[in-house]
Amino acid sequence: MNFGLSVADQRFRAEVRAFIDAELPSGVRDKLAEHRSLTRHEIQDWHRRLNRRNWATPGWPARWGGPGFTAVQRSIFFDELHQAPAPEPVSFNVAMIGPVIATFGTQAQKERFLPRIRNLDDWWCQGFSEPGAGSDLAALSTAARRDGDHYGVNGSKIWQGMAQHADWMFTLVRTDASAARQAGITLLLIDLRLPGVTVRPILTMDGRHEVNAVFLDDVRVPLDCCVGEENGGWAIAKFLLGSERTGIARIGMSRHILRRARQLAALRPSESGMLSADPVFRQQAASLEIELLALEITQMRIVADADAHPDTPDPRSSILKIRGTQLRQQASELLLWAAGAPALAAAGEFEHFTGDDAPAGADWAPTVAPVYLSLRAASLYGGSTEVQKNILARTVLGL
Ligand SMILES: Cc1cc2nc3c(=O)[nH]c(=O)nc-3n(C[C@H](O)[C@H](O)[C@H](O)COP(=O)(O)OP(=O)(O)OC[C@H]3O[C@@H](n4cnc5c(N)ncnc54)[C@H](O)[C@@H]3O)c2cc1C
C-alpha cells in the first residue's frame, strides 16, 4: 500500500524490499515466519548485513553516522522488515542505548561504545524492570554505592529480553536513597561478564527463552560507566523510553500473521467446504484487514508530523502501541482458529501420520499456538495498554 507516498519513498520501499530479498537467508525468514527462535549468530549476521548497508541504525541521524532516514522512510523500512518477515536491528543497541550514549555520553564513552553498538560487536540488554518496579519504574531499589573508583551494585532485575545473548546491560540504579524517588536514580552500563552478575533464564508459556532475570551481587562497576550525571538517570530514562517509537504498531507483522491465517484456512476443511470459504472467517479476516488499513493511515499521519518535531516524542504514538497490539493479537486469534485443534498438540504428536493420512497442517499447526501465546505479553512490554491510555488521557485529551 502506498498512501500518497512520494515517488522517492515508493522507490525507497522497493529498494528495501529488494535488499531483503537478496540478503535475508531463507532459513532465517522461514524460522521467523513460523515463530521459531533465531540463534545469536543468525541475528548478528543479519544485523551486520544491515550495518554494511548503513541500515542497522535506522533512527540515527547522519551526524551520528546513521542513514539519516526521514520518519516516513523509517516507517517504510520497519514495515518491510515486519512483512518479510526479517529481524529488526537489535533495538536495545540501536534504538535505546546508542541514542542515549550519543546524546548524554562523554566523548570517551562515544568512542568506546558506539561503533561496537552499531555492528552488534557488543550486544546490550535493558535492565530497568525489577520484581517491585515495572509500570512504576521509579520504585526501583537496586542500589549502587560509590566505593573509590567503582560503584558497588546490589539488587536484581527481571524480564531482560535476550540477556542470554547480551554482553552489557544498561540499567537504572538507586544512588541516593534519601532523595525524592526520581531524583536518586542513575543510569549505569554494566558489563555482564563482571564477577557477581548472574543471568537466569525465564521460560515463557509459548515455550521460548526470550526473557531472563539478572542478579547483581556486589558487582564492581567502574565510575566511567555512569552515563550523564550521578542521580540524573530519570531524565535519561524518559528520553530512552520516548525516543524511538517508529514501527511500534508493527502493522507489517499483523499482515504477515493474517496472510498465514488465510493460507492455513485454505487447507482446513470446515462445515461449508474449506475454512477460507466460511463467511464468518472471511468477515473477520476482512474486518481485520480494514482495521489495519485504518491504523496505517493513522500511523502515516503521526509519522508525517515527526520530522517537524524530531526531538519531541509524539504522545499519539501510544495510539499506535495500543491499537497495533490489539490487531496483532486479533490476527493471532484468527491464526489459531485456522489451525484448529492440532495447534494445541505438541510438535511430535503428528509424526506417525504419513502421506495422505496426515491431517492438513499437521506439520505447521504446532507452530501456531506459540504465536498466540507470546502475543499475550505484547500489551505489557514496551509500556502496558493501561499505562498508554493514561498517557493519552493526560497529554492528548488533557483529562
Ligand atoms: C515479554 C516481556 C519482555 C520484557 N522485556 C523487558 C526488558 O528487556 N527490560 C526491562 O527492563 N523490562 C522488560 N519487560 C518488563 C516490562 O517493562 C514490564 O512488564 C512492564 O513495565 C509492566 O510492569 P510489571 O510487569 O511490573 O506490571 P505492573 O506494573 O505491576 O502492572 C500490572 C498490571 O497493572 C496495570 N497498571 C499498572 N499501573 C497502572 C496504572 N497507573 N493505571 C492503570 N493500570 C496500571 C498494568 O497495565 C498491568 O496490567 C518485559 C516484559 C515482558 C512481558
The ligand as an SDF file (V2000), in Angstrom:
LIG
                    3D

 53 58  0  0  0  0  0  0  0  0999 V2000
    7.9880  -10.3220   27.1750 C   0  0  0  0  0  0  0  0  0  0  0  0
    8.4760   -9.1990   28.0310 C   0  0  0  0  0  0  0  0  0  0  0  0
    9.7040   -8.6110   27.7560 C   0  0  0  0  0  0  0  0  0  0  0  0
   10.1900   -7.5840   28.5840 C   0  0  0  0  0  0  0  0  0  0  0  0
   11.4260   -7.0750   28.3440 N   0  0  0  0  0  0  0  0  0  0  0  0
   11.9730   -6.1980   29.2370 C   0  0  0  0  0  0  0  0  0  0  0  0
   13.3300   -5.7800   29.1290 C   0  0  0  0  0  0  0  0  0  0  0  0
   14.0330   -6.1700   28.1990 O   0  0  0  0  0  0  0  0  0  0  0  0
   13.8380   -4.9590   30.0690 N   0  0  0  0  0  0  0  0  0  0  0  0
   13.0980   -4.4870   31.1160 C   0  0  0  0  0  0  0  0  0  0  0  0
   13.6210   -3.7330   31.9290 O   0  0  0  0  0  0  0  0  0  0  0  0
   11.7910   -4.8540   31.2560 N   0  0  0  0  0  0  0  0  0  0  0  0
   11.2260   -5.7060   30.3530 C   0  0  0  0  0  0  0  0  0  0  0  0
    9.9240   -6.1300   30.4940 N   0  0  0  0  0  0  0  0  0  0  0  0
    9.1680   -5.6570   31.6440 C   0  0  0  0  0  0  0  0  0  0  0  0
    8.0460   -4.7030   31.2730 C   0  0  0  0  0  0  0  0  0  0  0  0
    8.5720   -3.4350   31.0170 O   0  0  0  0  0  0  0  0  0  0  0  0
    7.0780   -4.6980   32.4740 C   0  0  0  0  0  0  0  0  0  0  0  0
    6.4420   -5.9680   32.4770 O   0  0  0  0  0  0  0  0  0  0  0  0
    6.0530   -3.6070   32.3440 C   0  0  0  0  0  0  0  0  0  0  0  0
    6.6650   -2.3630   32.5850 O   0  0  0  0  0  0  0  0  0  0  0  0
    4.9100   -3.8110   33.3590 C   0  0  0  0  0  0  0  0  0  0  0  0
    5.4460   -3.9180   34.6490 O   0  0  0  0  0  0  0  0  0  0  0  0
    5.0400   -5.1300   35.6140 P   0  0  0  0  0  0  0  0  0  0  0  0
    5.2610   -6.4230   34.8800 O   0  0  0  0  0  0  0  0  0  0  0  0
    5.7480   -4.9330   36.9050 O   0  0  0  0  0  0  0  0  0  0  0  0
    3.4870   -4.9950   35.8120 O   0  0  0  0  0  0  0  0  0  0  0  0
    2.7420   -3.9120   36.7260 P   0  0  0  0  0  0  0  0  0  0  0  0
    3.3520   -2.5690   36.5410 O   0  0  0  0  0  0  0  0  0  0  0  0
    2.6620   -4.4450   38.1230 O   0  0  0  0  0  0  0  0  0  0  0  0
    1.3280   -3.9040   36.0660 O   0  0  0  0  0  0  0  0  0  0  0  0
    0.3730   -4.9460   36.2850 C   0  0  0  0  0  0  0  0  0  0  0  0
   -0.9450   -4.5030   35.6710 C   0  0  0  0  0  0  0  0  0  0  0  0
   -1.4060   -3.2930   36.3050 O   0  0  0  0  0  0  0  0  0  0  0  0
   -1.6220   -2.2970   35.3200 C   0  0  0  0  0  0  0  0  0  0  0  0
   -1.2240   -0.9770   35.8470 N   0  0  0  0  0  0  0  0  0  0  0  0
   -0.0300   -0.6690   36.4290 C   0  0  0  0  0  0  0  0  0  0  0  0
   -0.0060    0.6400   36.7560 N   0  0  0  0  0  0  0  0  0  0  0  0
   -1.1910    1.1820   36.3530 C   0  0  0  0  0  0  0  0  0  0  0  0
   -1.7520    2.4800   36.4170 C   0  0  0  0  0  0  0  0  0  0  0  0
   -1.0840    3.5170   36.9410 N   0  0  0  0  0  0  0  0  0  0  0  0
   -3.0040    2.6610   35.9150 N   0  0  0  0  0  0  0  0  0  0  0  0
   -3.6990    1.6190   35.3620 C   0  0  0  0  0  0  0  0  0  0  0  0
   -3.2140    0.3450   35.2940 N   0  0  0  0  0  0  0  0  0  0  0  0
   -1.9740    0.1320   35.7810 C   0  0  0  0  0  0  0  0  0  0  0  0
   -0.7470   -2.6690   34.1470 C   0  0  0  0  0  0  0  0  0  0  0  0
   -1.2410   -2.1410   32.9430 O   0  0  0  0  0  0  0  0  0  0  0  0
   -0.8250   -4.1880   34.1670 C   0  0  0  0  0  0  0  0  0  0  0  0
   -1.9780   -4.6290   33.5040 O   0  0  0  0  0  0  0  0  0  0  0  0
    9.4050   -7.1260   29.6580 C   0  0  0  0  0  0  0  0  0  0  0  0
    8.1470   -7.7010   29.9100 C   0  0  0  0  0  0  0  0  0  0  0  0
    7.6900   -8.7280   29.1210 C   0  0  0  0  0  0  0  0  0  0  0  0
    6.3530   -9.3290   29.4430 C   0  0  0  0  0  0  0  0  0  0  0  0
  1  2  1  0
  2  3  1  0
  2 52  2  0
  3  4  2  0
  4  5  1  0
  4 50  1  0
  5  6  2  0
  6  7  1  0
  6 13  1  0
  7  8  2  0
  7  9  1  0
  9 10  1  0
 10 11  2  0
 10 12  1  0
 12 13  2  0
 13 14  1  0
 14 15  1  0
 14 50  1  0
 15 16  1  0
 16 17  1  0
 16 18  1  0
 18 19  1  0
 18 20  1  0
 20 21  1  0
 20 22  1  0
 22 23  1  0
 23 24  1  0
 24 25  2  0
 24 26  1  0
 24 27  1  0
 27 28  1  0
 28 29  2  0
 28 30  1  0
 28 31  1  0
 31 32  1  0
 32 33  1  0
 33 34  1  0
 33 48  1  0
 34 35  1  0
 35 36  1  0
 35 46  1  0
 36 37  1  0
 36 45  1  0
 37 38  2  0
 38 39  1  0
 39 40  1  0
 39 45  2  0
 40 41  1  0
 40 42  2  0
 42 43  1  0
 43 44  2  0
 44 45  1  0
 46 47  1  0
 46 48  1  0
 48 49  1  0
 50 51  2  0
 51 52  1  0
 52 53  1  0
M  END
$$$$
